[in-house]
Structure formats: C-alpha cells, structure tokens
Amino acid sequence: MTDGYQDIQTVDTTSFPFILEQDVTVPLGNGGVVRCNVYKPKAASTESSFPVLVTYGPYGKDVSYKQFNPKSFSEVDPAHQTEHSAWETPTPLFWTNHGYVVVRADEIGIGQSPGVLHVKSAIAIDGFCDVIEWAAQQPWSTGKVGLLGVSYYAATQWQVAARQPRGLAAIVPWEGFSDAYNESIRHGGILSNRFYDMWYARQVAPNQYGLPGRAARNWGPDTIEGDLSANELDANRYKAILHQQRFRDDEQIASVNINLEDINVPILSVANLGGSLLHLRGNVNGYLWAGSEFKYLRFIVGRHDLPFYYPEEVEVQRSFLDAWLKSQDRDGWTRRGALPAVDLVLRQGDVGYNNPSAEKSFVRRKESEWPIARTKYTPFYLTADQELRSVRPDQSLARKLNYRALGKNTVSDTLTFTSAPFETETEITGHIVAHLNVSASRDRWGSSPSDMDLFVSLRHLASSGQEISYTGSAGEPVPITKGWLRVSLRKTNPHHPRHRPWLPYRDFYSTDVLPVVPNEVYAVDVEIWPTNVVVECGGRLVLEVSSGDTAGSGFWGHDDPIDRSEEIFKGHNHIHFGPAYINYVSLPIIPSKYEKAFE
C-alpha cells in the first residue's frame, strides 16, 4: 500500500462543481490506515497540481454540517451552506473554486478509519502527521500543505505543527487551545468536566468506526468493512477517566505536551475574546511562544461557529494562505514588518450579546506586538468593604471576608469587589493577574477542608449599573473574562523562561502539590485569561471571587463530584485583609498611542 488510493470511490463529477474522491485510503506508519475525502478543482487534470488544505478530526468526514448542527448551519453565511459543508472545517466549494485541494480525513477510530477511538491523544496526532506528509506527496499536490479549521481542528494544528511534518507550509488555528492541560482538561488545576462529558457523548461517540445504523439516521454512510459488535466497539474506545488525570506529568497528559517553540511554519492565530473558557488563552499563548519567524495574532468576537465563515474573515484566511501556499502575497504576510503582528478588536459600548451584526460595529486596531508595549500594569486593590480601588487602601486592622465552599452560584459562596465609576474612558487589553490572600476553614461539626478552589471573574457595569455582557461560544452572555486556581497547585516556577509578572507560569506537576491547612493564609496569584474591554466614563468593574462556577460559565462547568468532593473542599473560604495581606488585581491599562504613557 503506497499510493493511498485503495478503496477509492470517484463520485459522479457532473453533479458537483469539483471532483470528489471518497474514502481514499492513507497508509499510516504503524501499519494502520485512515480514510479521507479528496475535493479537487474541477479543472484538475492528471498534470494539474494545487496546494492542499487538510483537516483531520472526530466529527465524521461524511457527516454534513446541516445534519450535525442544523440551527448553526442555517445561520452561517449562505456561501458556505452547501451539501458538502462540514462542521468547523473549510467549505470544499469555496476553496476548490479558489485553486485548492481539500482533504478531509477521519481521525483514527472515526467514520471510515479503523482503530481505537482516542481523541486528543498522541497517537491521533501521529496519524495527522502521516496524512499531511501523504497529501504533500500526491501527484495533484504542489507539495505545500496548509491547515485551516475551528476548535478541535485548530487545537490539533498546534500539536501537529510542533512535530514539523514534511510539506506543512502554514497553519490557521482558529479558536484552538494550545495547552491541553490548562485550557481543555483543567483550568488552574480544576477539572473542567461538564463540557467534555457532553461533547464526547454528542459529537464524538456517534461517529465511531463500526457503529451500526449511521446511514439509517442520516449520519454518514455505514462503515465500509461492516458493523462492529457492542463488545468490539467498547474495546475500541479509550476509557478516559479524567478525574485521575490530575497533573501535567500524568502519562496521558504528558504524552500530548508540546514545546511551542518547535513550531516554525507561518501562523495566523485567531482568538475569540468571548471564548474565555476553552480556546482564547491557547490562541494568545500559542502566538506568543511559537518559534515561527512569521506569526500573526487576530482577535475576533461573536459565537464560536459563525465568524469562521464571515465573508471578510474568509478573505483574511485566503489572503494568508495564498501568500504562503501559492506565493501570491497581496497584503504583505511574507514581508518582514510589512504587516502589524496583531489585529485587535475593541469591545467598546454595549451592543448586546449574540448579535453578529451589532458586534461588527466594534472597531479594529493594529498593534506591532503582544502584549502591547505601552501597557501600564496597574493594581486595583480589594478592600474589606468590598471595593476595588485604584489607590492602595490604609488597612491597619486585620480583617477577613467569608464565603461558602463548595460554590453553587449563590450569594453565600461569592464575594464581589466593585470599583468607583471610571472618570475617563479606559482600555484594558492584555493579561490579568489577581493577587489574593486566602484561607479555608471547617464548618462547625464538619470535617476540615484540605484544599480550596478559586473561581474569579471580571465583570463590566455600565454607568446605569446594568452589567454589560459579551457573546460566549454558544451565544450565551459572558463577563469580560475569567480565571481559576486550585490552591494546592499554587506553586509557580519563576525560573521558567515563559514566566512573567503578568503571566505566572505553573508546571502543575504531581511534585508541586502543596498543603492547604485550615486557617493558614496563602498568598496566591490567579491567572485571569487575556482580554480586551473599553470601560466608558461612568462605567465600573467588578471582581468576583467564588468557590465555584458563576454566571457566564456556559458549558464549561467544574462540578465533578470526585475532583471537587465535599470531603476535601466543603467549609468556609476567606480573603484576608490587613497590613500583611494586600489583595489586588493587576490590570493591563492601555494609554492611547497619542498620549504620554502613565508616569
């Protein structure tokens, strides 16, 4: 098996504006295979070659977008509402019309690709590497492969690019985490279980190789080799026990750890400011630490599913990919310094949420670097009166504020600290750290807690006092941004080359666990995910500290009964104030380019 064209089905091309070769078999280095669909420009001949866009993932190459998510499909730009559109992937009609071959592969264990279903695994990425190298060697390929896709199809781009497969020429990770531990599995060491459980059951498991009845329920064709028995299907599913994967040096998590510096291809990293519970941090940090000479960071707003297909965003994708895969650089992507590295969108004003047309009124601004060089990291101090002050308060007496654990999103398990109205319009753009002095204590007649989880949100109040909400991944209202920390994993590594005052680095190793003793006070730095907001004159900020998920958490709940057991966490949590306990949130304030930076 060398050319990968066993079991090929060439579909009647008279009915499509492209040539479709279905179920093309790609040999893998371990002796297995995966299968893909190849969409080629209709003008292709045996002598024609084109650059290639490859996607490889778990949602079924033959499952139509319309079937996978009918409501979302009905709302995407009409140009991408096609029979062969698929969830979170490039539309074959558009890209073949613009001179690309599109290869859409089923990940190992998915659709028509036999093997063990093990998403987010090192073995899955091995298969992705092989598909890229195979695509680069085909007669219809120029040898240049680009990657373009959303979410899962973006997160795996960081992984595979760090492996440096032959033929890979550029990547566009569009809303894709780059740190599996910190951004997908655990937030600050706290298991993010609710989304994974729902996602796997609804979006991955129905696509398993050999699953009976797919064709009957219009979920792609049945498996070429036939159905598998229930026992065979069970044996071919990796059993992830997430609450046992607690640290970055655990075997499964360590196997997908990458060094972003190993990435050397051009990058257009696209970060959604509303994605503050899954992908946002990964796109920003992926851009920040990747080793590529040419790398760009573009911010967007809006829902998770729609912006990828906005006409103006598709043109940005095409401009970037044409530059690196076709040597057609219309805008300067390949010329050092010709384009600003960062394209920022300013969230200014209350346009509501889940309103794509209104969100397009947000202004864009170019910047040369990230973080922005003129950033003034400014502390806003928490007080025992639950204020957020720009001037350090006089705290001569020791006091503490109490709230309940485990959090259930009630008044008793949350503390809020509110600023005075801002006297001038103020932009906050960049990375945020909350420095807190915390402790835990037991309930009367209760057991003693041995750990503590911190859930921190930054919220925006209009001058009217109403909260301004932004669009989350599913269209839900979300605050400015969020952050988390398990106090037993508070240890930072200031000697790590990525450690910064505005971005504390944690290894999250099993050897880093520190004790949490009742009534002992611990000073911790909580990383809050990067963001942008413009607070208007008269607007206010609210820093919210809780022991559990609060409003705006969406799908991404942290409520695993083992990871957050009452035996370990139940009791009271406290924030301490006084001469020895100064609490603050460091905000990245951006003076205008035309103003003198703060003294």
C-alpha positions in Angstrom: 0.0 0.0 0.0 1.9 3.0 -1.2 -0.2 5.5 -3.2 -3.2 5.6 -0.8 -5.8 5.0 -3.5 -7.2 1.7 -2.4 -11.0 1.5 -2.0 -11.3 4.9 -3.7 -14.8 6.0 -4.9 -14.8 8.7 -7.5 -18.2 10.3 -7.3 -20.0 11.5 -10.5 -18.4 14.8 -11.0 -21.1 16.1 -13.3 -23.3 16.9 -10.3 -20.6 18.8 -8.4 -18.5 21.8 -9.2 -15.5 19.9 -8.0 -14.0 16.4 -8.3 -14.8 14.3 -5.2 -12.7 11.2 -4.5 -14.3 9.5 -1.5 -12.8 7.1 1.1 -9.3 7.4 -0.2 -7.1 5.2 2.0 -4.0 6.7 3.6 -1.4 4.3 5.0 0.0 5.0 8.4 3.4 4.4 9.8 2.1 1.9 12.3 0.6 -0.3 9.6 -2.9 1.1 10.1 -4.9 3.3 7.7 -7.2 6.3 7.8 -9.6 7.3 5.1 -10.3 10.7 3.7 -12.3 12.6 1.1 -10.4 14.5 -1.5 -12.0 17.5 -3.1 -10.2 18.8 -6.2 -10.8 21.7 -8.5 -12.9 20.6 -11.5 -10.3 21.9 -13.9 -7.9 19.4 -12.5 -6.2 17.1 -14.9 -3.5 14.4 -14.5 -0.9 17.1 -14.9 -2.6 19.7 -12.5 -1.3 20.3 -9.0 -2.6 22.5 -6.3 -1.8 23.5 -2.7 -3.7 21.3 -0.2 -5.8 22.1 2.9 -6.0 19.2 5.3 -8.4 18.6 8.2 -8.3 15.6 10.4 -10.8 15.1 13.3 -13.5 13.2 15.1 -16.8 14.6 13.7 -17.1 12.3 10.6 -15.9 13.5 7.2 -19.2 12.4 5.7 -21.5 14.0 8.2 -22.9 17.1 6.7 -22.9 20.4 8.6 -26.7 20.6 8.0 -27.2 17.3 9.8 -24.6 17.9 12.5 -25.9 21.2 13.7 -29.0 22.3 11.7 -29.5 25.6 13.6 -26.0 26.7 13.2 -25.9 25.7 9.5 -29.0 27.8 8.8 -27.2 30.9 10.2 -23.7 30.6 8.6 -23.0 32.8 5.5 -25.0 31.4 2.6 -21.9 30.8 0.5 -21.0 28.1 3.0 -24.4 26.4 3.2 -23.5 23.6 0.8 -24.2 19.8 0.6 -20.5 19.1 1.4 -20.0 21.6 4.2 -18.9 20.1 7.5 -18.8 21.4 11.0 -15.8 23.6 11.8 -14.0 22.9 8.5 -13.3 24.7 5.2 -16.1 24.6 2.7 -14.9 22.5 -0.3 -16.9 24.5 -2.9 -15.2 27.8 -1.9 -11.7 26.5 -1.6 -11.7 24.4 -4.8 -13.1 27.4 -6.7 -10.0 29.3 -5.5 -7.4 26.7 -6.5 -7.0 24.4 -3.5 -7.4 20.7 -3.0 -9.3 20.0 0.3 -8.5 16.8 2.1 -10.9 15.9 4.9 -9.8 12.9 6.9 -11.5 10.8 9.6 -9.3 10.5 12.6 -8.3 7.0 13.8 -11.3 5.2 15.2 -13.8 7.6 13.5 -16.1 7.2 10.5 -14.3 5.1 7.9 -10.9 5.0 9.7 -10.4 1.8 11.7 -8.7 1.7 15.1 -9.1 2.7 18.7 -11.0 5.9 19.2 -8.7 8.1 21.4 -9.3 11.8 20.8 -6.8 14.4 21.9 -4.1 11.7 22.0 -0.5 11.5 20.8 -1.4 8.6 18.5 -4.2 10.6 16.9 -1.6 13.3 16.1 0.8 10.7 14.7 -1.9 9.9 12.2 -2.4 13.6 11.4 1.3 13.9 10.7 1.1 10.9 8.3 -1.9 12.4 6.4 -0.1 15.7 5.9 3.0 14.1 4.6 0.9 11.8 2.3 -1.0 14.8 0.9 2.2 16.7 0.2 3.4 13.7 -2.0 0.4 13.2 -4.2 0.5 14.0 -7.9 -2.3 16.6 -7.5 -0.4 18.4 -4.8 2.2 21.1 -5.2 3.9 19.8 -2.0 2.6 22.6 0.1 0.0 21.8 2.8 -1.9 24.3 4.9 -4.1 23.7 7.9 -7.4 25.6 8.5 -10.2 24.8 10.9 -12.0 25.6 14.1 -11.8 24.3 17.6 -10.7 20.6 17.6 -9.5 21.2 14.0 -7.4 24.2 15.4 -6.1 22.7 18.6 -4.6 19.8 16.8 -2.8 22.2 14.5 -0.5 23.3 17.3 0.2 19.7 18.2 1.0 18.6 14.7 3.0 21.7 13.7 5.3 21.1 16.6 6.1 17.7 15.0 7.2 19.5 11.9 5.7 17.1 9.3 7.2 17.4 5.8 5.1 19.5 3.5 3.4 21.6 6.1 3.7 25.2 4.9 1.3 27.3 7.1 -1.4 27.0 9.8 -4.5 28.9 10.7 -5.6 27.7 14.2 -9.0 29.4 14.5 -10.1 29.2 18.2 -7.9 26.3 19.3 -6.3 25.7 22.6 -2.6 25.1 22.6 -2.2 23.7 26.2 -4.3 20.6 26.7 -3.9 20.7 30.5 -4.5 24.3 31.2 -7.1 25.1 28.6 -9.0 22.0 27.9 -8.8 19.4 30.7 -8.1 21.6 33.8 -8.5 25.3 34.5 -5.8 26.2 37.0 -5.7 22.6 38.1 -9.6 22.3 38.4 -11.2 19.6 36.2 -13.4 21.1 33.5 -15.6 18.1 33.2 -19.1 19.2 32.1 -18.2 20.2 28.6 -16.1 17.2 27.9 -18.8 14.7 29.0 -21.4 16.4 26.8 -19.0 16.9 23.8 -17.9 13.3 23.7 -21.4 11.8 24.0 -23.0 14.1 21.4 -20.3 15.0 18.9 -17.7 12.2 19.0 -19.2 8.8 20.1 -21.9 8.8 17.3 -19.1 8.8 14.7 -17.2 5.8 15.9 -15.8 3.4 13.3 -18.1 0.4 13.0 -21.0 1.9 14.8 -24.2 0.4 13.4 -27.1 2.5 12.0 -25.3 5.6 10.8 -26.8 5.6 7.4 -30.3 4.8 8.8 -30.1 8.0 10.9 -28.5 10.0 8.1 -25.3 10.4 9.9 -22.9 9.5 7.1 -22.6 6.1 5.4 -22.2 2.8 7.3 -18.7 1.5 7.8 -17.2 0.1 4.6 -16.0 -3.1 6.4 -19.3 -3.5 8.2 -20.6 -3.0 11.7 -18.7 -3.9 14.8 -20.4 -5.7 17.8 -21.1 -3.9 21.0 -18.1 -5.7 22.6 -15.8 -4.7 19.7 -16.9 -1.1 19.9 -16.3 -1.0 23.6 -12.8 -2.5 23.2 -12.0 0.2 20.5 -12.8 3.1 22.8 -10.2 4.6 25.1 -11.7 4.9 28.5 -10.8 8.4 29.7 -11.0 8.8 33.5 -10.5 12.5 33.6 -10.5 13.0 37.4 -7.5 10.6 37.6 -5.5 12.9 35.2 -4.7 15.5 37.8 -1.2 16.7 36.8 0.8 17.6 33.7 3.2 14.8 34.3 0.4 12.2 34.3 1.1 9.8 31.4 -1.8 10.7 29.1 -1.4 14.4 29.6 2.3 14.4 29.3 2.1 12.5 26.0 0.5 15.5 24.3 2.7 18.1 25.9 4.4 20.1 23.2 7.1 22.8 23.1 5.5 25.7 21.1 9.0 26.8 20.2 9.2 23.8 17.9 6.6 25.3 15.6 8.4 27.0 12.7 5.8 27.5 10.0 3.9 30.8 9.5 0.9 31.1 11.8 -2.3 33.1 11.7 -3.7 32.5 15.2 -7.3 33.7 15.6 -8.5 34.2 19.2 -12.1 34.9 20.1 -12.4 37.3 23.1 -15.6 35.6 24.1 -14.0 32.2 24.4 -12.7 32.7 27.9 -13.3 29.1 29.0 -11.7 26.9 26.3 -9.7 28.4 23.4 -8.8 32.1 24.0 -5.7 31.6 26.1 -4.4 28.9 23.8 -4.5 31.2 20.7 -2.8 34.0 22.5 -0.1 31.9 24.2 0.4 29.9 21.1 1.1 33.0 19.2 3.3 34.3 22.0 5.6 31.4 22.4 5.7 29.7 18.9 9.1 29.7 17.3 7.8 30.9 13.9 9.5 33.8 12.2 6.2 34.9 10.7 3.3 34.8 13.1 0.2 36.9 13.4 -2.5 37.2 16.1 -6.0 38.2 15.1 -8.8 38.8 17.6 -12.5 38.2 16.8 -15.8 38.4 18.8 -19.0 36.5 18.4 -20.2 33.0 18.6 -17.9 30.0 18.2 -19.5 28.8 14.9 -20.2 31.8 12.8 -17.2 34.2 12.4 -15.1 31.5 10.6 -17.5 31.8 7.7 -18.0 35.6 7.6 -17.0 36.7 4.1 -14.5 39.2 5.4 -12.9 36.6 7.6 -12.7 34.0 4.9 -10.9 36.6 2.8 -8.3 37.0 5.5 -7.8 33.3 5.6 -7.4 33.1 1.8 -5.1 36.1 1.7 -2.8 34.5 4.3 -2.9 31.0 2.7 -2.4 32.3 -0.8 0.7 34.1 0.4 2.4 31.0 1.9 0.9 28.2 -0.3 0.7 30.0 -3.7 3.3 32.7 -3.4 0.6 35.2 -4.1 1.1 37.8 -1.3 -1.4 40.6 -1.9 -1.2 42.1 1.6 2.4 41.6 2.9 2.2 38.5 5.0 5.6 37.2 3.7 7.5 40.5 4.0 9.1 41.1 7.4 7.5 44.0 9.1 5.1 44.8 6.3 2.0 43.9 8.4 1.5 44.7 12.1 1.6 41.4 14.1 -1.6 42.0 16.0 -5.1 42.8 14.7 -7.2 43.7 17.8 -10.9 44.3 18.1 -12.0 46.8 20.7 -15.0 45.8 22.8 -16.4 49.3 23.4 -20.0 50.0 24.2 -22.9 47.8 24.9 -24.1 46.2 21.7 -25.8 43.3 23.5 -24.7 39.7 23.0 -25.3 37.1 20.3 -25.9 39.9 17.8 -23.4 39.4 15.0 -24.4 42.5 13.0 -24.1 44.7 16.1 -20.7 43.2 17.0 -19.4 44.1 13.6 -19.6 47.8 14.8 -16.6 47.1 17.2 -13.6 49.0 15.8 -10.3 47.2 14.8 -6.8 48.5 15.6 -3.4 47.2 14.5 -0.6 46.7 17.0 3.0 45.8 16.5 3.4 43.3 19.3 1.7 41.3 22.1 1.5 42.2 24.9 1.2 45.8 23.8 4.5 47.6 24.6 2.8 50.7 26.1 0.8 48.6 28.6 0.8 50.0 32.1 0.1 47.2 34.6 -2.0 48.9 37.2 -3.1 47.4 40.5 -6.7 47.8 41.6 -6.9 47.0 45.3 -9.5 44.9 47.0 -10.8 46.2 50.3 -12.6 44.6 53.2 -15.5 46.9 52.4 -15.7 45.1 49.0 -14.5 47.9 47.0 -12.0 47.9 44.1 -9.7 50.9 44.5 -7.1 52.4 42.2 -5.2 53.7 45.3 -3.8 51.4 47.9 -6.1 51.5 50.9 -5.0 52.0 54.5 -5.6 48.7 56.1 -4.2 48.9 59.6 -6.5 46.3 61.1 -6.6 42.6 60.1 -10.0 41.5 58.8 -11.3 38.7 56.6 -14.3 38.2 54.4 -16.0 34.8 54.4 -17.9 32.8 51.7 -19.1 29.2 51.4 -17.5 26.3 49.7 -18.4 24.4 47.5 -19.9 27.1 45.3 -23.4 26.7 43.9 -23.6 30.2 42.3 -25.4 31.8 45.3 -24.8 35.0 47.3 -23.3 33.0 50.1 -20.5 31.4 48.0 -19.4 34.6 46.2 -17.6 37.8 47.1 -17.7 40.9 44.8 -15.5 43.9 44.8 -16.8 46.9 42.8 -14.8 49.9 41.5 -15.9 53.5 41.7 -17.2 54.9 38.4 -14.3 55.5 36.0 -13.6 59.2 35.4 -12.2 58.7 31.9 -12.6 56.1 29.2 -10.1 53.4 29.9 -8.9 50.5 27.7 -7.9 47.2 29.3 -6.1 44.9 26.9 -3.8 42.0 27.8 -3.1 39.6 30.6 -4.5 40.0 34.1 -3.4 38.6 37.5 -5.3 38.6 40.8 -3.1 38.5 43.9 -5.2 37.2 46.8 -4.5 36.1 50.4 -6.8 33.2 51.1 -7.6 30.5 53.6 -10.1 27.7 54.3 -11.8 26.7 57.5 -14.1 23.9 58.7 -17.8 24.1 59.4 -18.9 23.6 62.9 -19.3 19.8 63.4 -17.9 19.4 59.9 -14.6 17.9 58.6 -11.6 20.0 57.9 -11.1 21.0 54.3 -7.7 20.2 52.8 -7.9 22.2 49.5 -9.6 25.3 48.1 -10.7 26.3 44.6 -10.8 29.9 43.4 -13.1 31.0 40.6 -12.5 34.6 39.5 -14.5 36.7 37.1 -14.0 40.3 35.9 -17.3 42.0 35.0 -18.3 45.3 33.4 -21.1 47.5 34.7 -22.5 50.3 32.5 -23.0 53.8 34.0 -26.6 52.7 34.5 -25.5 49.9 36.9 -26.5 47.1 34.5 -23.9 44.5 33.6 -22.6 44.6 30.0 -22.4 41.0 28.7 -20.4 39.7 25.8 -21.0 36.8 23.4 -19.9 33.4 24.6 -19.2 30.4 22.5 -22.8 29.3 22.2 -24.3 32.8 22.1 -24.7 32.9 25.9 -23.9 36.1 27.9 -20.4 36.1 29.4 -18.4 38.5 31.5 -15.2 40.2 30.4 -13.0 37.2 31.3 -12.4 34.5 33.9 -9.6 32.7 35.8 -9.2 29.8 38.1 -6.8 28.2 40.6 -6.6 25.2 42.8 -4.8 26.4 45.9 -2.8 23.2 46.4 -1.3 23.9 43.0 -0.4 27.5 43.7 3.3 26.9 43.2 4.8 28.9 40.4 8.0 28.4 38.5 9.7 31.9 38.3 12.7 30.3 36.6 10.8 29.0 33.6 11.6 31.1 30.5 7.9 31.8 30.0 7.2 33.1 33.5 6.2 36.8 33.5 4.8 39.1 36.2 1.7 39.4 34.1 1.6 35.7 33.3 2.7 33.4 36.1 4.0 30.0 34.9 3.0 26.9 36.7 4.3 23.4 35.9 1.3 21.6 37.5 3.4 18.6 38.3 2.4 16.0 40.8 5.5 17.0 42.8 4.2 20.6 43.0 1.3 19.8 45.3 1.4 22.0 48.5 -0.6 21.6 51.6 -3.7 23.6 52.4 -4.0 23.7 56.2 -7.2 25.1 57.7 -6.8 28.8 58.8 -3.4 29.2 57.3 -3.2 32.1 55.0 -1.8 31.6 51.5 -0.8 34.4 49.1 -1.7 33.2 45.6 -1.5 34.7 42.1 -4.5 33.7 40.0 -4.0 33.9 36.2 -7.1 35.5 34.6 -7.3 34.9 30.8 -6.2 37.7 28.5 -8.9 40.1 27.3 -9.9 43.4 25.9 -12.6 45.9 27.0 -13.0 49.6 27.0 -14.7 50.9 30.1 -16.6 54.1 29.4 -16.7 57.2 31.6 -19.0 56.3 34.4 -18.6 52.6 33.9 -17.4 50.3 36.7 -15.5 47.0 37.1 -16.5 44.1 39.4 -14.0 41.5 40.5 -15.9 38.4 41.6 -14.3 35.7 43.7 -16.2 32.4 44.3 -15.8 28.8 45.3 -17.5 27.5 42.2 -18.9 28.3 38.8 -20.7 31.6 38.4 -22.8 33.3 35.8 -21.3 33.1 32.3 -19.7 29.7 32.7 -21.8 28.2 29.9 -21.0 24.6 29.0 -17.7 24.6 31.0 -18.8 23.5 34.4 -16.4 22.3 37.1 -18.6 20.0 39.2 -17.1 16.6 39.1 -18.0 15.0 42.5 -14.7 13.3 42.8 -12.4 16.1 41.7 -14.4 18.6 43.9 -15.5 16.3 46.7 -17.2 17.7 49.8 -14.7 15.8 52.0 -11.9 17.9 50.6 -13.5 21.2 49.9 -16.6 21.8 52.0 -16.4 24.5 54.6 -15.7 28.2 54.5 -13.3 30.2 52.3 -11.8 33.5 53.3 -10.0 36.5 51.8 -7.7 38.3 54.4 -7.0 42.0 54.7 -4.6 43.9 56.8 -1.0 45.2 56.9 0.4 41.8 55.9 -2.4 41.0 53.4 -2.6 43.2 50.4 -5.0 42.0 47.7 -5.2 43.4 44.2 -5.9 42.7 40.6 -3.3 43.9 38.1 -5.0 45.3 35.0 -3.2 46.0 31.7 -4.2 49.6 31.0 -3.5 50.9 27.5 -2.9 54.6 27.1 -3.6 56.0 23.6 -0.8 55.8 21.1 -1.1 59.6 21.1 -0.9 60.1 24.8 2.2 60.0 27.0 2.4 56.7 28.8 1.4 56.8 32.5 4.2 58.0 34.8 
